[in-house]
Amino acid sequence: MNKLVANAKEATKDIESGMTLMLGGFGLCGIPENCIAALVDKGINNLTCISNNAGVDDFGLGLLLQKRQIKKMISSYVGENDEFERQMLSGELEVDLIPQGSLASRCQAGGAGIPAFFTPAGYGTEVAFGKEVRYFNGKPHILESALTADFAIVKAWKGDRYGNLIFKGTARNFNPLMAMAGKITIAEVEELVEPGELDPNFIHTPGIFIQRIFQGEKYEKRIEQRTVRQRLT
């Protein structure tokens, strides 16, 4: 089945205000830059975004925050975004902070059709407030529910028009998990190839999980904080 669409605008054409979105990436690594830009241009709002982080002030999901298009963030780490902090502290933005491992597992559970699971992460903290607690091997665990979304938006290194994807290095991060958990999953790729060109032994996400795919353009691939070794004198 050919799942190819022309560009990010066409891929996101039926994403509407009030929807829940999953967006792959870790920091600024492996984020769907083209689709985020298209969502900014659409001007939709009241979005619930599930992402490991919220980008930075002028890039990634930070662009949607600047335009007040996000009403709720479900995230793990948000420390690089001053506007996020301002909106959260002022009560403009609803925030659900989740331990990183729990966030990954909740996305994975959503894609696997597992409604909930018990984990020790977060017990004894605000994360556990209002959640069921059970003991396993004498240790307390809290019940965490799976996460799913109306749309999952991921970014891959290579893909074919059937939706088979390969991620490169650390840009793999949350992308494969979220690709499985969206009712509709959009993939933008750096390189689009014909079916059969990808070695099946190296495909990370099979096309059955992808509904739309397109070749992105003009990737900036920003680095949040560039650090280098001091030169030896």
VENVEN-V486284 format. One record per pair of residues at least 12 apart in sequence whose ideal C-beta (glycine too) atoms are under 10 Angstrom apart, sorted by sequence separation. I is the first residue (numbers start at 1). J is the second residue. If there is no record, write none. Layout:
I|J, I|J
This chain:
23|35, 49|61, 61|73, 105|117, 128|140, 130|142, 131|143, 132|144, 155|167, 156|168, 157|169, 167|179, 175|187, 195|207, 23|36, 36|49, 65|78, 106|119, 118|131, 128|141, 129|142, 131|144, 154|167, 21|35, 47|61, 61|75, 70|84, 73|87, 105|119, 118|132, 128|142, 131|145, 157|171, 165|179, 21|36, 49|64, 66|81, 68|83, 73|88, 78|93, 102|117, 116|131, 118|133, 127|142, 128|143, 156|171, 157|172, 23|39, 49|65, 54|70, 65|81, 71|87, 105|121, 116|132, 118|134, 120|136, 123|139, 124|140, 128|144, 155|171, 156|172, 163|179, 47|64, 61|78, 66|83, 70|87, 78|95, 102|119, 118|135, 119|136, 123|140, 125|142, 127|144, 21|39, 62|80, 65|83, 101|119, 102|120, 103|121, 118|136, 123|141, 124|142, 155|173, 157|175, 187|205, 36|55, 45|64, 51|70, 54|73, 62|81, 65|84, 68|87, 78|97, 102|121, 120|139, 122|141, 123|142, 154|173, 156|175, 171|190, 12|32, 15|35, 31|51, 44|64, 49|69, 53|73, 60|80, 61|81, 62|82, 63|83, 73|93, 74|94, 75|95, 77|97, 99|119, 101|121, 102|122, 120|140, 121|141, 122|142, 154|174, 155|175, 156|176, 165|185, 185|205, 187|207, 11|32, 31|52, 40|61, 49|70, 54|75, 59|80, 60|81, 62|83, 65|86, 66|87, 71|92, 72|93, 73|94, 74|95, 75|96, 76|97, 77|98, 100|121, 101|122, 120|141, 121|142, 154|175, 192|213, 12|34, 30|52, 31|53, 39|61, 45|67, 46|68, 47|69, 48|70, 49|71, 50|72, 51|73, 52|74, 53|75, 59|81, 62|84, 65|87, 70|92, 71|93, 72|94, 73|95, 74|96, 75|97, 76|98, 99|121, 118|140, 119|141, 120|142, 122|144, 152|174, 153|175, 154|176, 163|185, 165|187, 167|189, 168|190, 187|209, 192|214, 193|215, 11|34, 12|35, 15|38, 29|52, 36|59, 40|63, 44|67, 45|68, 46|69, 47|70, 48|71, 49|72, 50|73, 51|74, 52|75, 53|76, 54|77, 55|78, 57|80, 58|81, 61|84, 70|93, 71|94, 72|95, 73|96, 74|97, 75|98, 76|99, 77|100, 98|121, 99|122, 118|141, 119|142, 121|144, 152|175, 154|177, 156|179, 163|186, 164|187, 166|189, 168|191, 187|210, 192|215, 8|32, 11|35, 12|36, 15|39, 31|55, 36|60, 39|63, 40|64, 43|67, 45|69, 46|70, 47|71, 48|72, 49|73, 50|74, 51|75, 52|76, 53|77, 54|78, 56|80, 57|81, 68|92, 70|94, 72|96, 73|97, 74|98, 76|100, 98|122, 117|141, 118|142, 119|143, 154|178, 163|187, 165|189, 185|209, 186|210, 187|211, 188|212, 189|213, 191|215, 192|216, 8|33, 9|34, 12|37, 13|38, 17|42, 19|44, 26|51, 27|52, 28|53, 36|61, 39|64, 44|69, 45|70, 46|71, 47|72, 48|73, 49|74, 50|75, 51|76, 52|77, 53|78, 54|79, 55|80, 56|81, 57|82, 58|83, 68|93, 75|100, 76|101, 97|122, 102|127, 117|142, 118|143, 119|144, 152|177, 153|178, 154|179, 166|191, 179|204, 180|205, 185|210, 186|211, 187|212, 188|213, 189|214, 190|215, 191|216, 8|34, 9|35, 12|38, 16|42, 17|43, 18|44, 21|47, 22|48, 23|49, 25|51, 26|52, 27|53, 33|59, 36|62, 37|63, 40|66, 41|67, 43|69, 45|71, 46|72, 47|73, 48|74, 49|75, 51|77, 52|78, 53|79, 54|80, 55|81, 56|82, 57|83, 76|102, 77|103, 99|125, 117|143, 118|144, 152|178, 153|179, 154|180, 163|189, 179|205, 180|206, 184|210, 185|211, 186|212, 187|213, 188|214, 189|215, 190|216, 7|34, 8|35, 11|38, 12|39, 15|42, 17|44, 18|45, 19|46, 20|47, 21|48, 22|49, 23|50, 24|51, 25|52, 26|53, 28|55, 33|60, 36|63, 37|64, 40|67, 42|69, 51|78, 53|80, 54|81, 56|83, 57|84, 65|92, 76|103, 116|143, 117|144, 152|179, 166|193, 178|205, 179|206, 182|209, 184|211, 185|212, 186|213, 187|214, 188|215, 189|216, 190|217, 7|35, 8|36, 9|37, 10|38, 16|44, 17|45, 18|46, 19|47, 20|48, 21|49, 22|50, 23|51, 24|52, 25|53, 27|55, 28|56, 31|59, 32|60, 36|64, 39|67, 53|81, 55|83, 56|84, 57|85, 65|93, 75|103, 76|104, 99|127, 116|144, 117|145, 152|180, 154|182, 159|187, 176|204, 177|205, 180|208, 181|209, 182|210, 183|211, 184|212, 185|213, 186|214, 188|216, 8|37, 9|38, 12|41, 13|42, 15|44, 17|46, 18|47, 19|48, 20|49, 21|50, 22|51, 23|52, 27|56, 31|60, 40|69, 54|83, 55|84, 57|86, 74|103, 97|126, 98|127, 116|145, 117|146, 149|178, 152|181, 153|182, 159|188, 160|189, 164|193, 175|204, 176|205, 180|209, 182|211, 187|216, 188|217, 190|219, 8|38, 9|39, 12|42, 16|46, 17|47, 18|48, 19|49, 20|50, 21|51, 23|53, 25|55, 31|61, 33|63, 39|69, 54|84, 97|127, 115|145, 116|146, 147|177, 148|178, 152|182, 159|189, 175|205, 179|209, 180|210, 7|38, 8|39, 16|47, 23|54, 28|59, 39|70, 53|84, 54|85, 96|127, 114|145, 115|146, 147|178, 151|182, 152|183, 153|184, 154|185, 155|186, 156|187, 158|189, 159|190, 160|191, 161|192, 164|195, 178|209, 179|210, 188|219, 190|221, 9|41, 12|44, 15|47, 23|55, 28|60, 74|106, 114|146, 148|180, 149|181, 150|182, 151|183, 152|184, 153|185, 154|186, 155|187, 156|188, 157|189, 158|190, 159|191, 160|192, 161|193, 162|194, 163|195, 164|196, 166|198, 172|204, 8|41, 9|42, 27|60, 28|61, 54|87, 74|107, 113|146, 115|148, 148|181, 149|182, 150|183, 151|184, 152|185, 153|186, 154|187, 155|188, 156|189, 157|190, 158|191, 159|192, 160|193, 161|194, 162|195, 164|197, 165|198, 166|199, 172|205, 176|209, 28|62, 54|88, 112|146, 147|181, 148|182, 149|183, 150|184, 151|185, 152|186, 153|187, 154|188, 155|189, 156|190, 157|191, 158|192, 159|193, 160|194, 161|195, 162|196, 164|198, 25|60, 109|144, 110|145, 111|146, 113|148, 146|181, 148|183, 149|184, 151|186, 152|187, 153|188, 154|189, 155|190, 156|191, 158|193, 160|195, 25|61, 109|145, 110|146, 111|147, 149|185, 156|192, 160|196, 162|198, 164|200, 166|202, 167|203, 168|204, 23|60, 109|146, 110|147, 111|148, 160|197, 166|203, 167|204, 23|61, 106|144, 108|146, 109|147, 110|148, 160|198, 164|202, 165|203, 166|204, 167|205, 54|93, 105|144, 106|145, 107|146, 108|147, 109|148, 110|149, 158|197, 159|198, 164|203, 165|204, 166|205, 21|61, 102|142, 106|146, 107|147, 158|198, 164|204, 165|205, 23|64, 54|95, 103|144, 105|146, 106|147, 107|148, 111|152, 164|205, 165|206, 102|144, 105|147, 106|148, 107|149, 110|152, 163|205, 164|206, 165|207, 21|64, 104|147, 160|203, 163|206, 164|207, 103|147, 158|202, 159|203, 162|206, 163|207, 164|208, 165|209, 99|144, 102|147, 107|152, 158|203, 162|207, 163|208, 164|209, 165|210, 48|94, 50|96, 52|98, 98|144, 158|204, 159|205, 161|207, 162|208, 163|209, 164|210, 53|100, 157|204, 160|207, 163|210, 48|96, 50|98, 52|100, 156|204, 159|207, 162|210, 163|211, 165|213, 21|70, 98|147, 156|205, 163|212, 164|213, 26|76, 27|77, 160|210, 163|213, 171|221, 26|77, 52|103, 96|147, 154|205, 159|210, 162|213, 17|69, 20|72, 22|74, 28|80, 51|103, 52|104, 161|213, 18|71, 27|80, 50|103, 160|213, 161|214, 17|71, 20|74, 156|210, 159|213, 161|215, 52|107, 154|209, 159|214, 50|106, 154|210, 159|215, 50|107, 152|209, 156|213, 152|210, 152|211, 153|212, 154|213, 50|110, 151|211, 156|216, 151|212, 155|216, 155|219, 111|176, 112|177, 108|174, 111|177, 107|174, 110|177, 111|178, 113|180, 108|176, 109|177, 110|178, 111|179, 112|180, 113|181, 104|173, 107|176, 108|177, 111|180, 112|181, 104|174, 107|177, 108|178, 110|180, 111|181, 103|174, 106|177, 107|178, 109|180, 110|181, 111|182, 105|177, 107|179, 108|180, 109|181, 110|182, 74|147, 104|177, 107|180, 108|181, 26|100, 100|174, 103|177, 104|178, 107|181, 111|185, 74|149, 106|181, 107|182, 24|107, 22|107, 22|110, 22|111, 50|147, 50|148, 76|174, 111|209, 50|149, 49|149, 48|149, 48|150, 50|152, 51|153, 47|150, 49|153, 39|151, 39|153, 38|153, 35|151, 36|153, 35|153, 34|153, 35|154, 36|155, 32|152, 35|155, 32|153, 34|155, 52|173, 53|174, 31|153, 32|154, 33|155, 52|174, 31|154, 32|155, 51|174, 30|154, 31|155, 32|156, 50|174, 22|147, 30|155, 22|148, 23|149, 29|155, 30|156, 52|178, 20|147, 22|149, 30|157, 51|178, 20|148, 21|149, 22|150, 23|151, 24|152, 25|153, 50|178, 20|149, 21|150, 22|151, 23|152, 24|153, 25|154, 19|149, 20|150, 21|151, 22|152, 23|153, 24|154, 25|155, 19|150, 20|151, 21|152, 22|153, 23|154, 24|155, 50|181, 18|150, 19|151, 20|152, 21|153, 22|154, 23|155, 24|156, 50|182, 16|150, 15|150, 16|151, 14|150, 15|151, 14|151, 30|167, 15|153, 30|168, 12|151, 30|169, 11|151, 29|169, 30|170, 31|171, 12|153, 29|170, 30|171, 11|153, 29|171, 30|172, 31|173, 24|167, 27|170, 29|172, 30|173, 31|174, 32|175, 26|170, 29|173, 30|174, 31|175, 80|224, 8|153, 26|171, 29|174, 30|175, 79|224, 80|225, 25|171, 26|172, 27|173, 24|171, 26|173, 24|172, 25|173, 26|174, 38|186, 24|173, 25|174, 26|175, 24|174, 25|175, 38|188, 23|174, 24|175, 35|186, 22|174, 23|175, 24|176, 34|186, 35|187, 36|188, 22|175, 24|177, 25|178, 35|188, 24|178, 32|186, 34|188, 4|159, 22|177, 23|178, 24|179, 32|187, 33|188, 34|189, 3|159, 4|160, 5|161, 22|178, 32|188, 3|160, 4|161, 21|178, 22|179, 31|188, 32|189, 2|160, 3|161, 4|162, 22|180, 2|161, 3|162, 4|163, 22|181, 1|161, 2|162, 3|163, 22|182, 60|220, 1|162, 2|163, 3|164, 21|182, 24|185, 59|220, 1|163, 20|182, 60|222, 20|183, 22|185, 24|187, 59|222, 19|183, 24|188, 58|222, 60|224, 21|186, 59|224, 56|222, 55|222, 56|224, 15|184, 55|224, 56|225, 14|184, 15|186, 53|224, 11|184, 12|186, 11|186, 10|186, 11|187, 11|188, 35|212, 8|186, 35|214, 37|216, 8|188, 34|214, 5|186, 7|188, 34|215, 35|216, 37|218, 3|185, 34|216, 3|186, 5|188, 33|216, 34|217, 3|187, 32|216, 33|217, 34|218, 33|218, 34|219, 33|219, 33|220, 4|192, 31|219, 33|221, 31|220, 33|222, 31|221, 30|221, 31|222, 28|220, 29|221, 2|195, 28|221, 29|222, 28|222, 29|223, 27|222, 28|223, 29|224, 27|223, 28|224, 27|224, 27|225, 13|212, 11|211, 12|212, 11|212, 10|212, 11|213, 11|214, 3|207, 8|212, 10|214, 9|214, 11|216, 1|207, 5|211, 8|214, 1|208, 3|210, 5|212, 7|214, 3|211, 4|212, 5|213, 6|214, 7|215, 8|216, 1|210, 3|212, 4|213, 5|214, 6|215, 7|216, 8|217, 1|211, 3|213, 4|214, 5|215, 7|217, 2|213, 3|214, 4|215
